[in-house]
Amino acid sequence: MKSFGSPVPPHHPHSETLTHVHWQQVTLPLPDGRQQPLQVLRLDRCDALAPGNKIFKLSGLLRTARQRECRRLLSFGGPWSNHLHALAALGREMDLQTVGLVRGEDLATPTLVEAAGWGMALYPLSRSLYRQRHDPAFQLACMQDYRADMLIPEGGDCPEGARGCQVIGAAIRQRFESGAQVVVATGTGTTLAGIVAGLDKRFQVLGISALKGALDTQQRILANLQALAGDNDETLADWRLYHEFHCGGFARTNSELRAVIAWGDHHGLPLEPVYTGKALLALRSLLSSGDIDAGRPLVLVHTGGLQGRRGFDWLALGAQPGH
């Protein structure tokens, strides 16, 4: 197994701390006995307090906040939220105050304890109130109640967040000049949109939805691509979204997913059950079904989130806080 790094393209908005993109080469065993070469883009190994795709989505938004002289940023997330975790970390690095409105009453998870340690002010929201988080009137009321001067969309779901992820596509394009197939887990689809916008027609991007019934993700991706590319979208990478690998829903697991994560741990590729584990599970299935061409270069984007392993009893002992 190999691990190696290459420089982040210099225009990355957070390049002062994310100095390398790490690649890992593994050989993936398939159910039919074949051995599939796989290149893994290890965003979880970026040099940051909370490494992974979230820092790409958020760094441009926080830079905009500083340009607008905003000082107190507000966002939403669950008790194990990678988004709030990364927002708190970047807020600390950029000397910005952050506020997290958390679904439910549990503010004592390791994720939120770390976020609070990085300066994030945390407040619980009932589940009924949390469901209103996309309502503009509710957002404005929250901004006023918690004295925030900028709202950061949950998951960084906006064109600025997608734009920050274009550098991920650029790093892939730099390494695979003749093209490749790229697999990435999706929640809001913001990272996928940025990767697609950072690639061209030599590439195909396959998104693996971690959510059950998230049929609006397609429209979110299209909206972000329209904002980034406008009428030039015919030059972008082809892409497709798969909805059948959620394993029962967000943060749900099954024996097959656990086996994939165990394989990753054994081979130096730590995964988590919410996103990256499902992406590798889907990749194996799509190779077996022929949806992925085994003869073309194949990339798995590791989007990080390993801090969330602590939320699963069967993984917690092997979790690395903040990594």
Secondary structure, 3 states (H helix, E strand, C coil): CEEEEEECCCCCCCCCCCCEEEEEEEEEECCCCCEEEEEEEEHHHCCCCCCEHHHHHHHHHHHHHHHCCCCEEEEEECCCCHHHHHHHHHHHHCCCEEEEEEEECCCCCHHHHHHHHCCCEEEEECHHHHCCCCCHHHHHHHHHHCCCCEECCHHHCCHHHHHHCHHHHHHHHHHCCCCCEEEEEECCCHHHHHHHHCCCCCCEEEEEECCCCCCCHHHHHHHHHHHHHHHHHHHCCEEEEECCCCCCCCCCCCHHHHHHHHHHHHCCCCCCCCCHHHHHHHHHHHHHHCCCCCCCCEEEEECECHHHHHHCCCCHHHCCCCC
